[in-house]
Amino acid sequence: MKSMVHQIARWISSLGHPILTIPAFAIWFEFTHEPPEKACLVSGLIVGLVVLPLSLKTWLGYKKGAYSNMDVSNREERKRWFRAPIIMMLLLTAALYFGFHDLPLTIAVGAITVMLFAFKLVNQYAIKASLHVGVNAYLALVALSMSNLLFGIISAITLVVGWSRVVLKRHTLAEVLVGALMGAFFGAIAAHFMGF
């Protein structure tokens, strides 16, 4: 029974990984708010500039033994890991603003970038806040400004992801709660400035 619970938690944790949920939300957002041609270009930019390079970096780091798991959940390993996604997200923010003049998505991605930096600082000096939960809580708050149903779905996903992180012993309950609070805080700010 315990192994089945762990297997379920592992699947949930993988599906709720920020490397999947951030681009999935951004691509959904683009295809529901922009013309298809622009949505395709922006989606390609997100995948090419962030998802693929960051996935490859994390996978290679794991294979070489620099990271003990694909979640980079070891606090010391995570300190080194944060640099790459912050740089990639800064580049994506600049490309969205200057290349596509997509202000709502630029604000959303820019806010996630600032949030990543805040997570880096909290991880370094205080507690290993759950980035899985933080990102999904962020997306839930951004979704609230667009759809109550979408907010409810992403909030439920966030709760289940939080459960999985505790079950897998990747985080304590306190680390999950801190991640949720940080994500909700930055999500509320992004939603306010996105103007929906």
Rosetta blueprint (number, residue, H / E / L):
1 M L
2 K H
3 S H
4 M H
5 V H
6 H H
7 Q H
8 I H
9 A H
10 R H
11 W H
12 I H
13 S H
14 S H
15 L H
16 G L
17 H L
18 P H
19 I H
20 L H
21 T H
22 I H
23 P H
24 A H
25 F H
26 A H
27 I H
28 W H
29 F H
30 E H
31 F H
32 T H
33 H H
34 E L
35 P L
36 P H
37 E H
38 K H
39 A H
40 C H
41 L H
42 V H
43 S H
44 G H
45 L H
46 I H
47 V H
48 G H
49 L H
50 V H
51 V H
52 L H
53 P H
54 L H
55 S H
56 L H
57 K H
58 T H
59 W H
60 L H
61 G H
62 Y H
63 K H
64 K L
65 G L
66 A L
67 Y L
68 S L
69 N L
70 M L
71 D L
72 V L
73 S L
74 N L
75 R H
76 E H
77 E H
78 R H
79 K H
80 R H
81 W H
82 F L
83 R H
84 A H
85 P H
86 I H
87 I H
88 M H
89 M H
90 L H
91 L H
92 L H
93 T H
94 A H
95 A H
96 L H
97 Y H
98 F H
99 G H
100 F H
101 H L
102 D L
103 L H
104 P H
105 L H
106 T H
107 I H
108 A H
109 V H
110 G H
111 A H
112 I H
113 T H
114 V H
115 M H
116 L H
117 F H
118 A H
119 F H
120 K H
121 L H
122 V H
123 N H
124 Q H
125 Y H
126 A L
127 I L
128 K L
129 A L
130 S L
131 L H
132 H H
133 V H
134 G H
135 V H
136 N H
137 A H
138 Y H
139 L H
140 A H
141 L H
142 V H
143 A H
144 L H
145 S L
146 M L
147 S L
148 N H
149 L H
150 L H
151 F H
152 G H
153 I H
154 I H
155 S H
156 A H
157 I H
158 T H
159 L H
160 V H
161 V H
162 G H
163 W H
164 S H
165 R H
166 V H
167 V H
168 L L
169 K L
170 R L
171 H L
172 T L
173 L H
174 A H
175 E H
176 V H
177 L H
178 V H
179 G H
180 A H
181 L H
182 M H
183 G H
184 A H
185 F H
186 F H
187 G H
188 A H
189 I H
190 A H
191 A H
192 H H
193 F H
194 M H
195 G L
196 F L
